[in-house]
Amino acid sequence: MKILTKGKYYGSPNSEVSFNGVLLSQYTYTGDKTDWHYHENPYFMYVLQGNMKDSNTRVQTLCPSGSLMFNNWQEPHYGSKHSDKASGFHLEFEVDWLKKNGIPLHLLEGSQLIENPHLHVLFARLYREFLLSDDYSEVSVEVLLLQICEALGNQKEINTQDNPIWVDGLKELLHYDSSSLSLDYLSSELNIHPVHISRAASKYLSMSLGEYIRQQKIKKAIPLLLDPSNSLTAITYLLGFSDQSHFTRTFKTYMNNTPSAFRKQMI
């Protein structure tokens, strides 16, 4: 079985930048399906456009635009494209970088789809720095990489907890439900008292419920902003914000930029 070395992926490379043992790259996915293969290093695929599917010996995972997929270098897999066009942004770690920065190898084990919106926000900021690539990008990338590893560590701790059954239902609602995510609505859907949800959420989500919902909205905003056919007004409506100014304020809090300025830099 083929082993893809550092910076090698199936598809057509658009650009890449290396930062002291970490490689950032953007690829256009061309073929409908790849061969089974391994990777030399652990890496993340952030789907920028199109619909992808990642398949390993355990599971097949749909990865539409905006998905964040981690692939363990020890696990064989293959990818397939399910749209006319598809592209992605990759973050690849060399093992030496992990050791140098005191990041335990077990932190990057087990291929999985990353749902946590905080990690999506960090990857969107990382992709923005990748596109800018100015005099300040290297230090910004280093900080973001350490923040990503810290967030992964927090997520791993949460995943190993014995969570109540209702927490899985809460996560599903927060990830996929397009309704207005009020505390009363969540309480009604889960049949859990709203006070208990509010108090317990930070334990099982690693942040407050309101913070998680806001970051979830920003996570969903990124792929919508990358598609120029979506107006800011339409995006505001799709994300459930009361008005465009509210969307702009929230987006700027996490991305240090307005949605319109972010779009101009990314497209």
C-alpha atoms as one frame of an Amber mdcrd trajectory, in Angstrom:
protein
   0.000   0.000   0.000   1.280   3.443  -0.919   2.642   5.764   1.772   2.290
   9.471   0.977   5.282  11.435   2.237   5.250  14.979   3.661   3.148  17.366
   1.582   1.890  14.707  -0.824  -1.845  14.322  -1.374  -4.066  13.082  -4.163
  -5.165  15.974  -6.328  -3.655  19.125  -7.749  -1.611  21.348  -5.370  -2.443
  25.059  -5.463  -0.014  26.403  -2.856   1.850  25.394   0.276   3.751  27.031
   3.129   6.075  25.335   5.637   6.503  26.584   9.212   9.306  24.817  11.126
   8.021  21.269  10.765   4.393  22.052  10.015   3.090  22.136   6.459   0.042
  24.076   5.286  -1.271  23.386   1.797  -4.280  23.866  -0.415  -5.348  21.250
  -2.952  -7.963  20.882  -5.650  -9.342  17.361  -5.564  -9.487  16.047  -9.116
 -10.112  12.309  -9.268 -13.394  10.696  -8.234 -11.640   8.237  -5.920  -8.120
   7.667  -4.568  -6.311   4.404  -3.899  -6.022   3.014  -0.391  -3.006   4.674
   1.230  -1.209   5.754   4.408   0.313   9.143   5.241   3.759   9.675   6.708
   2.448  12.331   9.120  -0.852  13.078  10.893  -2.903  15.736   9.108  -6.201
  17.592   9.051  -8.350  18.203   5.965 -10.570  21.298   6.081 -12.997  21.026
   3.150 -13.244  24.409   1.453 -15.513  23.473  -1.445 -17.548  20.489  -2.569
 -18.495  17.184  -1.002 -15.938  14.577   0.011 -16.101  11.190   1.690 -13.301
   9.688   3.774 -13.295   5.903   4.174 -11.125   3.740   6.409 -11.394   0.150
   7.627 -13.882   1.186  10.348 -16.210   3.781   8.899 -17.138   5.957   5.920
 -17.473   9.650   6.771 -19.261  12.253   4.655 -17.319  15.531   4.541 -19.314
  18.347   2.933 -18.001  21.882   2.577 -16.890  23.233   5.957 -16.032  19.805
   7.384 -12.879  19.251   9.419 -11.463  15.723   9.202  -8.453  14.378  11.087
  -6.528  11.493   9.530  -4.204   9.398  11.664  -0.972   8.573   9.863  -1.153
   4.973  11.158  -4.540   4.247   9.577  -5.079   3.359   5.884  -7.882   5.185
   4.116  -9.111   6.413   0.760 -10.981   9.534  -0.329 -13.750  10.054  -2.842
 -15.251  13.163  -4.433 -19.031  13.555  -4.699 -19.364  16.909  -6.432 -18.110
  18.445  -9.662 -15.581  20.607  -7.827 -13.880  20.102  -4.490 -10.906  21.611
  -2.690  -9.358  21.485   0.755  -6.865  23.044   3.138  -4.414  20.710   4.902
  -2.526  21.015   8.159   0.230  18.401   8.454   2.381  17.871  11.558   5.819
  16.324  11.529   6.360  14.081  14.549   9.504  16.049  15.483   7.425  19.244
  15.764   5.052  17.505  18.155   7.930  16.260  20.306   9.696  19.633  20.296
   6.560  21.387  21.524   5.721  18.749  24.113   2.597  17.534  22.299   1.939
  13.875  23.188   1.551  11.600  20.176  -1.590  10.007  21.583  -3.304  13.379
  21.154  -3.414  12.727  17.409  -4.764   9.209  17.354  -7.919   7.892  15.754
  -9.176   9.340  12.464 -12.353  11.298  13.099 -14.634  14.090  11.957 -14.076
  17.103  14.232 -17.367  18.709  15.251 -16.181  21.104  17.969 -16.837  24.630
  16.615 -13.897  26.111  18.547 -11.504  24.027  16.433 -13.295  25.107  13.264
 -12.837  28.746  14.213  -9.130  28.162  14.854  -8.740  26.432  11.471 -10.521
  29.262   9.683  -8.089  31.717  11.278  -5.193  29.442  10.315  -6.387  29.336
   6.714  -6.627  33.129   6.688  -2.991  33.403   7.857  -2.016  30.876   5.190
  -3.538  33.104   2.507  -2.037  36.303   3.916   1.510  34.906   4.407   2.922
  38.286   5.448   5.712  39.207   7.907   3.485  38.432  10.899   2.055  35.129
   9.696   4.762  32.845  11.087   4.290  33.880  14.712   0.499  33.928  14.241
   0.594  30.394  12.824   2.758  29.145  15.699   0.282  30.520  18.246  -2.699
  29.056  16.389  -1.039  25.637  16.135  -0.486  25.511  19.910  -4.078  26.649
  20.474  -5.301  23.880  18.161  -3.296  21.263  20.069  -4.591  22.588  23.396
  -8.180  22.445  22.101  -7.618  18.870  20.900  -6.358  17.933  24.358  -9.446
  19.433  25.991 -11.673  17.642  23.504  -9.969  14.320  24.175 -10.559  14.722
  27.917 -14.245  15.425  27.304 -14.593  12.431  24.965 -13.231  10.069  27.649
 -15.767  11.194  30.257 -18.846   9.118  31.054 -21.321  11.604  29.659 -25.055
  11.349  30.371 -27.112  10.079  27.438 -28.768  13.466  26.960 -25.401  15.105
  26.166 -25.192  13.259  22.831 -28.636  14.581  21.993 -27.538  18.092  22.970
 -24.479  17.909  20.711 -26.590  16.645  17.831 -29.006  19.546  18.195 -26.180
  22.084  18.413 -24.422  20.651  15.347 -27.309  19.954  12.999 -30.520  21.662
  14.086 -31.198  24.885  12.170 -33.904  26.036  14.601 -33.452  28.961  16.946
 -31.334  27.344  19.647 -32.840  28.836  22.778 -32.456  27.211  26.182 -36.205
  26.573  26.359 -36.132  24.876  22.953 -33.226  22.613  23.960 -34.938  21.809
  27.261 -38.123  20.828  25.461 -36.307  18.643  22.913 -34.130  16.884  25.483
 -36.669  16.763  28.338 -33.997  18.168  30.652 -34.519  21.155  32.943 -33.027
  24.317  31.356 -31.104  25.187  34.532 -29.417  21.784  34.497 -28.485  22.173
  30.814 -27.045  25.612  31.475 -24.977  24.460  34.468 -23.775  21.173  32.962
 -22.994  22.401  29.435 -19.595  23.890  30.288 -18.474  20.542  31.739 -19.384
  18.559  28.629 -18.662  21.176  25.951 -15.536  22.793  27.488 -17.268  26.198
  27.260 -20.580  27.809  28.112 -23.664  26.887  26.111 -23.966  30.399  24.674
 -20.308  30.421  23.642 -20.694  27.039  21.955 -23.765  28.190  20.013 -22.061
  31.391  18.861 -18.972  29.488  17.704 -21.191  26.932  15.979 -22.760  29.757
  13.965 -19.314  31.064  12.970 -18.268  27.519  11.996 -21.243  27.348   9.629
 -20.556  30.853   8.306 -17.076  30.055   6.919 -18.070  27.801   3.969 -21.013
  30.080   3.209 -18.669  33.079   2.972 -16.333  31.144   0.666 -19.178  30.857
  -1.851 -19.547  34.299  -3.501 -23.098  33.496  -4.614 -24.252  33.784  -0.977
 -25.090  37.337   0.018 -24.306  38.499   3.548 -28.021  39.041   4.092 -28.781
  35.454   3.081 -26.001  34.116   5.318 -27.313  36.150   8.257 -30.753  34.585
   7.750 -29.401  31.039   7.317 -27.403  31.267  10.550 -30.346  32.536  12.563
 -28.950  35.962  13.508 -31.516  38.665  14.215 -29.852  41.101  11.804 -26.655
  41.605   9.802 -25.061  43.916  12.364 -25.425  41.195  15.035 -23.786  38.684
  12.671 -20.968  41.131  11.931 -20.261  41.834  15.617 -20.221  38.142  16.527
 -18.060  37.194  13.556 -15.539  39.938  14.281 -15.224  38.761  17.902 -13.843
  35.406  16.748 -12.196  36.189  13.432 -10.820  39.695  14.161 -12.410  40.824
  10.918 -15.810  41.615   9.472 -17.508  38.985   7.284 -17.123  41.135   4.161
 -13.404  41.796   4.764 -12.836  38.129   5.613 -14.527  37.114   2.350 -12.328
  39.465   0.303  -9.182  37.944   1.826 -10.324  34.360   1.359 -11.689  34.423
  -2.186
